[in-house]
């Protein structure tokens, strides 16, 4: 049996990826697994290390606030990913005929070393 891995990111190409995966599953009689990867890269206009610019008492408070903020941002990213996967699942279900069995997956980004990414 053929296994089709459809990588989706919520961009304008997601619908096309789902449609092509459904087509391939119908043609080759395979199942579909949807994969959305959470990006763990940090992008910010501010420097990452501000520890030298604050006092000792404020540092622990700031770290607690940053940890709470990061936890909330991670939850929002997971919710967004789940929404993307659910929408893709619905699109596959609407175009599915026969043996196509989509299985959503949600995994975290495991960055490759710089040499392996080339």
Secondary structure as UniProt FT lines:
FT   STRAND          3..7
FT   TURN            12..13
FT   HELIX           14..28
FT   STRAND          31..38
FT   HELIX           51..53
FT   HELIX           56..95
FT   STRAND          103..108
FT   HELIX           114..117
//
